[in-house]
Amino acid sequence: MRIPFIDLPGQYRQSKKVIEHELNRLFGRGDFILGESVKDFERSFASYIHSPYALGVNSGTDALFLGLLSLEIGRGDEVIVPAYTYIASAFAVTYTGARPVFADIDEDTFNIDPHTIERAVTKRTKAIMPVHLYGQAADMGPIRVIARKHGLRIIEDTAQAHGATYRITENRLQRTEKKTGSMGDIGAFSFYPTKNLGAFGDAGLIATSNGQLYKKLRKLRDYGRISKYVHGSVGFNSRLDSVQAVFLNAKLRHLDAWNQKRVNVAGMYNKYLGDISGVRLPRAAGYGKHVYHIYAIRVSNRDKVLEGLVAAGVSAAVHYPVPLHLQPVYKNLGYRRGDLPVAERVCRDVLCLPIHPHITEKQVAYIAQTLKRLVKNV
């Protein structure tokens, strides 16, 4: 049996008619850069996450980078970033001239541990970048408390958690369900094809509730433009193109249903893997909805188990084998092995199993059976 890590053609088939209709309309209009399709998607996505403003850009990395710039973060500043995430989170900080300061993660959720954020704050700290990893929100309540206490900005890296939620306590009597990307100063989204909401290439979006930041971001993404040939500030070429907006808008209407199917698949995995000794299952925290961009287990002898799964036709993967504080590119920051022990342990034994809206229970059962055999024998 061959089981892919993700089924992108299946997603396309479900949206094909709408996509082809809207593409024909776009080709007739010819507004390929910042056209009607982009505006439609920005409005739709802003409404979906309940944010006043949303701005399409060309990638999730640019969403983080431009978001940081809009918060006036630059040389001499520090931004706290989890040590366990994709390197784009830290690179966005580096691009501004600021210094990423790495914090450890919670062993159950893989997300940044608020206790280690507090310890990482210095006089130079300007922002916290919680990453909502693998489809689950970081613990935003305590993070927001820390930010208020120290006067810090929050930029949410929401590349892997479209549609995930977190219950914010507004007061003693009221708790509000918030979508990831709507709880900080900036929410940064990636629509890389493999995401829960994926484009047909690179694409990203910035969300904010701050009108002044929105005006600043509009200039930053489009050459600092005031009018066609008048530029009031330095800006960049980071515009979401209309073709990608068509794909995203067509797929957005399926996102909640696809996320629920991912939750159902995670339930199947939990059922089939729950009695396997030596396998540590992912934990869904009680503070919100996990949308399972990734189903990440932990096993000893991870590399041998991965090799056996691949040989059996299962496209498993490792996200991520090297924590950011031990990446060669950040050697100059002075971190050493042992500084952030939880992230280092997770990197050694994390293993990501195929999960997508179109995977079947038969396939999940086969993966579980194969995994059980491998864990027992390696």
C-alpha positions as CSV (number, residue, x, y, z in Angstrom):
1,M,0.0,0.0,0.0
2,R,1.3,3.5,-0.9
3,I,0.1,6.3,1.4
4,P,1.1,9.9,0.6
5,F,1.8,12.4,3.3
6,I,-0.8,14.7,1.8
7,D,-3.3,14.5,-1.1
8,L,-3.3,17.8,-2.9
9,P,-5.0,16.5,-6.1
10,G,-7.9,15.4,-3.9
11,Q,-8.3,19.0,-2.6
12,Y,-8.2,20.4,-6.1
13,R,-10.9,18.0,-7.4
14,Q,-13.3,19.1,-4.7
15,S,-12.8,22.8,-5.7
16,K,-12.3,22.3,-9.4
17,K,-15.5,23.8,-10.8
18,V,-15.4,26.9,-8.7
19,I,-11.7,27.5,-9.4
20,E,-12.2,27.1,-13.2
21,H,-15.2,29.4,-13.2
22,E,-13.3,32.1,-11.2
23,L,-10.2,31.8,-13.2
24,N,-12.1,32.3,-16.4
25,R,-13.6,35.5,-14.9
26,L,-10.1,36.6,-13.8
27,F,-8.6,36.0,-17.3
28,G,-11.4,38.0,-18.8
29,R,-10.7,41.0,-16.4
30,G,-6.9,40.7,-16.6
31,D,-6.3,42.3,-13.1
32,F,-3.6,39.9,-12.1
33,I,-1.8,42.0,-9.5
34,L,-3.9,43.3,-6.5
35,G,-7.1,42.8,-8.4
36,E,-10.6,42.0,-7.4
37,S,-9.8,38.4,-6.6
38,V,-7.2,39.5,-4.0
39,K,-9.7,42.0,-2.4
40,D,-12.4,39.3,-2.3
41,F,-10.0,36.8,-0.6
42,E,-8.8,39.4,1.9
43,R,-12.3,40.3,2.9
44,S,-13.3,36.6,3.1
45,F,-10.4,35.6,5.2
46,A,-10.7,38.6,7.5
47,S,-14.3,37.7,8.1
48,Y,-13.3,34.0,8.7
49,I,-10.9,34.8,11.5
50,H,-12.9,37.8,12.8
51,S,-10.2,40.3,12.1
52,P,-10.9,43.9,10.9
53,Y,-8.0,43.9,8.4
54,A,-6.3,41.3,6.2
55,L,-3.6,41.9,3.6
56,G,-2.4,39.3,1.0
57,V,1.4,39.0,0.6
58,N,3.6,36.6,-1.4
59,S,4.6,34.2,1.4
60,G,4.3,33.3,5.1
61,T,7.9,34.4,5.6
62,D,7.1,37.8,4.2
63,A,4.0,38.0,6.4
64,L,6.3,37.6,9.4
65,F,9.0,39.9,8.1
66,L,6.7,42.7,7.0
67,G,4.7,42.3,10.2
68,L,7.8,42.8,12.3
69,L,8.8,45.8,10.3
70,S,5.4,47.4,10.8
71,L,6.0,47.0,14.5
72,E,9.3,49.0,14.0
73,I,11.5,46.1,15.1
74,G,15.0,46.2,13.8
75,R,18.7,46.3,14.7
76,G,19.4,46.1,18.4
77,D,16.0,44.6,19.2
78,E,15.2,41.1,20.4
79,V,12.2,38.9,19.5
80,I,11.4,35.7,21.5
81,V,10.9,32.7,19.2
82,P,10.3,29.0,20.1
83,A,13.4,26.8,19.4
84,Y,11.2,24.1,17.8
85,T,9.6,25.4,14.6
86,Y,10.5,25.9,11.0
87,I,13.5,28.2,10.5
88,A,11.4,30.8,8.6
89,S,10.1,32.0,12.0
90,A,13.6,33.0,13.1
91,F,14.8,34.1,9.7
92,A,12.0,36.7,9.6
93,V,13.5,38.2,12.8
94,T,17.0,38.1,11.4
95,Y,16.0,39.8,8.1
96,T,14.9,42.9,10.2
97,G,18.4,43.1,11.8
98,A,16.9,42.1,15.2
99,R,18.1,39.1,17.2
100,P,16.0,35.9,17.7
101,V,16.1,34.8,21.3
102,F,15.0,31.2,21.6
103,A,12.6,29.8,24.2
104,D,11.9,26.2,25.1
105,I,8.6,24.4,24.4
106,D,5.9,22.5,26.2
107,E,6.6,18.8,26.0
108,D,2.9,17.9,25.4
109,T,1.8,20.5,22.9
110,F,5.2,21.3,21.1
111,N,4.3,25.0,21.5
112,I,6.3,27.7,23.2
113,D,6.3,27.4,27.0
114,P,5.2,30.6,28.6
115,H,7.5,30.0,31.6
116,T,10.5,30.1,29.4
117,I,9.3,33.2,27.6
118,E,9.4,35.1,31.0
119,R,13.0,34.0,31.5
120,A,14.1,35.1,28.1
121,V,12.8,38.7,28.4
122,T,15.6,41.4,28.5
123,K,15.7,45.2,28.2
124,R,16.0,44.7,24.4
125,T,13.0,42.4,24.0
126,K,10.4,44.1,21.8
127,A,8.1,41.2,20.8
128,I,7.1,37.6,21.3
129,M,6.5,35.3,18.3
130,P,4.3,32.4,19.4
131,V,4.1,29.7,16.7
132,H,0.8,27.8,16.6
133,L,2.6,24.6,15.7
134,Y,1.1,21.5,14.0
135,G,-2.4,22.9,14.0
136,Q,-2.7,23.8,17.8
137,A,-2.8,27.2,19.3
138,A,0.0,28.2,21.6
139,D,-1.2,29.0,25.2
140,M,-2.1,32.6,24.4
141,G,-3.6,33.6,27.8
142,P,-0.3,33.6,29.7
143,I,1.6,34.9,26.7
144,R,-0.7,37.9,26.5
145,V,-0.2,38.5,30.2
146,I,3.6,38.5,29.8
147,A,3.4,40.8,26.8
148,R,1.3,43.3,28.8
149,K,3.6,43.1,31.8
150,H,6.7,43.9,29.8
151,G,5.2,46.2,27.1
152,L,5.8,43.7,24.3
153,R,4.2,43.2,20.9
154,I,2.8,39.8,19.8
155,I,3.2,38.5,16.3
156,E,1.5,35.2,15.8
157,D,3.1,32.7,13.4
158,T,-0.1,31.0,12.2
159,A,1.4,29.2,9.2
160,Q,0.3,25.8,10.5
161,A,-3.0,26.5,12.2
162,H,-5.6,28.0,9.9
163,G,-9.0,27.7,11.7
164,A,-7.6,26.6,15.1
165,T,-9.1,28.3,18.1
166,Y,-8.2,29.4,21.6
167,R,-10.5,30.4,24.5
168,I,-9.5,33.8,25.8
169,T,-10.7,34.7,29.2
170,E,-12.1,38.3,28.9
171,N,-13.1,38.5,32.5
172,R,-14.1,36.1,35.3
173,L,-17.5,35.4,33.7
174,Q,-16.7,35.4,30.0
175,R,-14.5,33.3,27.8
176,T,-14.3,34.1,24.0
177,E,-13.3,31.6,21.3
178,K,-10.7,33.3,19.1
179,K,-9.2,32.1,15.9
180,T,-5.5,31.8,15.7
181,G,-4.0,34.9,14.1
182,S,-6.5,37.3,15.7
183,M,-5.1,37.5,19.2
184,G,-1.9,39.5,18.8
185,D,-0.8,42.7,17.2
186,I,-0.1,40.8,13.9
187,G,-1.2,37.4,12.6
188,A,1.0,36.0,9.9
189,F,-0.3,33.2,7.7
190,S,1.4,30.9,5.1
191,F,-0.6,29.3,2.3
192,Y,2.2,27.1,1.1
193,P,0.4,24.2,-0.8
194,T,0.7,21.7,2.1
195,K,-1.0,23.9,4.7
196,N,-4.6,23.2,5.8
197,L,-5.5,26.1,3.5
198,G,-2.9,25.9,0.7
199,A,-2.4,27.9,-2.5
200,F,-1.0,26.4,-5.8
201,G,2.4,28.0,-5.0
202,D,3.7,30.5,-2.4
203,A,1.3,32.8,-0.8
204,G,0.7,34.5,2.6
205,L,-1.4,37.0,4.5
206,I,-1.1,39.4,7.4
207,A,-4.0,40.1,9.7
208,T,-4.3,42.9,12.2
209,S,-7.0,44.8,14.2
210,N,-4.9,48.0,14.1
211,G,-5.8,50.4,11.4
212,Q,-2.5,52.3,11.5
213,L,-0.5,49.0,11.1
214,Y,-2.7,48.1,8.2
215,K,-2.0,51.3,6.4
216,K,1.7,50.8,7.1
217,L,1.6,47.2,5.8
218,R,-0.2,48.3,2.6
219,K,2.8,50.4,1.8
220,L,5.4,47.9,2.9
221,R,4.0,45.1,0.6
222,D,3.9,47.4,-2.5
223,Y,7.2,49.5,-2.8
224,G,6.1,52.1,-0.2
225,R,3.7,53.4,-2.8
226,I,1.5,56.4,-2.2
227,S,0.3,56.6,-5.8
228,K,1.5,54.8,-8.9
229,Y,4.9,56.5,-9.2
230,V,5.1,58.3,-5.8
231,H,6.8,56.3,-3.0
232,G,6.7,57.7,0.5
233,S,8.9,55.0,2.2
234,V,11.0,52.0,1.5
235,G,8.8,49.1,0.6
236,F,9.0,45.6,-1.0
237,N,7.5,43.6,-3.8
238,S,5.4,41.2,-1.8
239,R,1.9,41.1,-3.3
240,L,-0.4,38.1,-3.3
241,D,-1.3,37.5,-7.0
242,S,-4.8,37.2,-8.2
243,V,-4.5,33.6,-9.5
244,Q,-3.5,32.4,-6.0
245,A,-6.3,34.4,-4.5
246,V,-8.8,32.6,-6.7
247,F,-7.5,29.2,-5.5
248,L,-7.5,30.3,-1.9
249,N,-11.0,31.8,-1.9
250,A,-12.4,28.6,-3.6
251,K,-10.8,26.4,-1.0
252,L,-11.6,28.6,2.0
253,R,-15.2,27.5,1.9
254,H,-14.1,23.9,2.5
255,L,-11.6,24.7,5.3
256,D,-13.8,24.0,8.3
257,A,-15.0,20.7,6.9
258,W,-11.5,19.7,5.9
259,N,-10.3,20.6,9.4
260,Q,-13.0,18.5,11.0
261,K,-11.9,15.5,8.8
262,R,-8.4,16.0,10.1
263,V,-9.7,15.9,13.6
264,N,-11.6,12.7,12.8
265,V,-8.4,11.1,11.3
266,A,-6.5,12.1,14.5
267,G,-9.2,10.3,16.4
268,M,-8.6,7.2,14.3
269,Y,-4.9,7.3,14.9
270,N,-5.5,7.7,18.7
271,K,-7.7,4.6,18.6
272,Y,-5.3,2.4,16.6
273,L,-2.1,3.6,18.3
274,G,-3.3,4.1,21.9
275,D,-2.2,0.6,23.1
276,I,1.2,0.5,21.4
277,S,3.9,0.6,24.0
278,G,6.7,3.0,23.1
279,V,4.6,5.4,21.1
280,R,3.7,8.8,22.6
281,L,0.7,10.4,21.0
282,P,0.1,14.1,20.4
283,R,-2.0,15.9,23.1
284,A,-4.8,18.3,22.3
285,A,-4.8,21.0,25.0
286,G,-8.2,21.8,26.6
287,Y,-8.0,25.5,25.8
288,G,-9.1,25.3,22.1
289,K,-9.5,23.4,18.9
290,H,-6.6,21.5,17.4
291,V,-6.9,21.3,13.5
292,Y,-4.0,18.7,13.0
293,H,-2.0,20.2,10.3
294,I,0.5,17.6,11.4
295,Y,-0.1,14.4,13.5
296,A,3.2,14.1,15.4
297,I,4.0,11.1,17.5
298,R,7.2,10.4,19.5
299,V,9.1,7.1,19.3
300,S,12.6,5.9,20.3
301,N,14.8,4.8,17.4
302,R,12.9,7.3,15.3
303,D,15.1,7.2,12.3
304,K,14.9,3.4,12.0
305,V,11.2,3.5,12.4
306,L,10.9,6.1,9.7
307,E,13.0,4.1,7.4
308,G,10.7,1.1,7.9
309,L,7.6,3.1,7.3
310,V,8.9,4.5,4.1
311,A,9.9,1.0,3.0
312,A,6.3,-0.1,3.7
313,G,4.9,2.7,1.4
314,V,4.0,5.1,4.2
315,S,5.2,8.7,3.5
316,A,6.0,9.7,7.0
317,A,8.4,12.6,7.7
318,V,10.3,14.4,10.4
319,H,9.5,18.0,11.4
320,Y,12.0,19.1,12.6
321,P,15.3,17.2,13.3
322,V,17.4,20.2,14.5
323,P,16.2,22.8,17.0
324,L,16.7,26.4,15.9
325,H,19.2,27.3,18.7
326,L,21.5,24.5,17.4
327,Q,21.3,25.4,13.7
328,P,24.7,26.2,12.2
329,V,23.4,29.5,10.9
330,Y,22.8,30.7,14.5
331,K,26.1,29.5,15.9
332,N,27.1,33.1,16.6
333,L,24.2,33.5,19.1
334,G,26.2,31.3,21.5
335,Y,23.6,28.6,22.3
336,R,24.9,25.2,23.4
337,R,23.4,21.7,23.4
338,G,21.4,21.3,26.7
339,D,20.3,25.0,26.8
340,L,16.7,24.1,25.7
341,P,16.3,20.5,26.6
342,V,12.7,19.9,25.8
343,A,13.1,21.1,22.2
344,E,16.2,19.0,21.9
345,R,14.4,15.8,23.1
346,V,11.4,16.4,20.8
347,C,13.8,16.8,17.8
348,R,15.4,13.5,18.5
349,D,12.2,11.4,18.6
350,V,9.3,13.2,16.8
351,L,7.8,11.5,13.8
352,C,5.0,12.9,11.6
353,L,2.4,10.5,10.1
354,P,0.3,11.1,7.0
355,I,-2.8,13.2,7.7
356,H,-5.1,14.9,5.3
357,P,-8.9,15.2,4.7
358,H,-8.9,12.3,2.2
359,I,-7.0,9.6,4.1
360,T,-9.1,6.5,4.8
361,E,-9.5,4.5,8.0
362,K,-8.1,1.5,6.1
363,Q,-4.9,3.5,5.4
364,V,-4.7,4.6,9.1
365,A,-5.1,1.0,10.3
366,Y,-2.3,-0.1,7.9
367,I,0.0,2.7,9.2
368,A,-0.8,1.7,12.8
369,Q,-0.2,-2.0,12.1
370,T,3.1,-1.3,10.4
371,L,4.2,1.1,13.1
372,K,3.4,-1.4,15.8
373,R,5.5,-4.0,14.1
374,L,8.4,-1.6,13.7
375,V,8.4,-0.3,17.2
376,K,8.4,-3.8,18.5
377,N,11.3,-5.0,16.3
378,V,13.7,-2.0,16.0
